[in-house]
Amino acid sequence: MKPENLNTKIFLDSGDPAETKLVLEKLGFLDGQTTNPSLFAKNPEVQARITSGNKYSKGEVYEVYKSIVQEVSGLLPNGSVSIEVYADTNTPVEEILSQAREMNTWIPNAHIKLPVTKTGLEAAEILAKEGMRLNMTLVFSQEQAAAVYSATFRANKGQIYLSPFIGRLDDRGEDGMSFIKNVLEMHKAGDGHVEVLSASVRTYSHFMQCLKLNCDIATVPAKVLLEWAEKGCEMSEENWQYDKGELKTLEYEQVDLNKNWREYNIQHDLTDQGLEKFAKDWNNLVQ
Ligand code: E4P
């Protein structure tokens, strides 16, 4: 049951419609779902086909992805469903644009995921003006977040999601939750056209802290949402504190939101590595 004082939209982070059904059943609601190439590759039907040694043609892989997101969209007709374009370091902007436009026709409630790279931002600038709903992914720095804000300036509220990744910062000893806090703080100076979608949530305490910080959206693995359902969809106690353990706090940086997006430093090693991993997982499905 949805708590009355919940200010965060709850998304499932999964490429498997069976998980959508299960979480909906146990939780009673879901505001949306995010997918990515790695989650799509983990879908049980996709896995079964690949382990049988039967890879897809390039056309087929898009068709299978389409049928999965269509099933999810049917389960969450009033929610948002994120679909991620294939992009490696050599993918030209024209190809990102054509994939995004095609994927956007698959379902009526899509947010199209683009990486926060130079070509991803070039595409975002164009597509946001066309009114497309976007989810800018693989975000690991405030400068990247500011570049998204600037490239999509004048978009409507709810049109643009920004996905900062918590767990992948934790993986290298940096406190991902402190990054979420910084991004939320930075956006206080903005006009609200970008919603912060906390991603790479790995643990129950990540999730509790997302709720405590009042993130606009949190995308959460089924395992964590099922635990939350079992605990009666609790909200954290007033005096509950997130324990970052040994992780290094990322200090807040003063970043001006009002520059041209091309003036920000958008390089980040984790974005490069993330792009590579998504491309590898996708390519592994294709003949
Ligand atoms: C969702 O939008 C993200 O792609 C996902 O949360 C990444 O999670 P991971 O870092 O656990 O792979």
Boltz pocket constraint, residues with backbone or C-beta under 6 A from the ligand:
constraints:
  - pocket:
      binder: B
      contacts: [[A, 13], [A, 34], [A, 35], [A, 36], [A, 137], [A, 163], [A, 165], [A, 167], [A, 168], [A, 199], [A, 200], [A, 201], [A, 202], [A, 219]]
      max_distance: 6.0
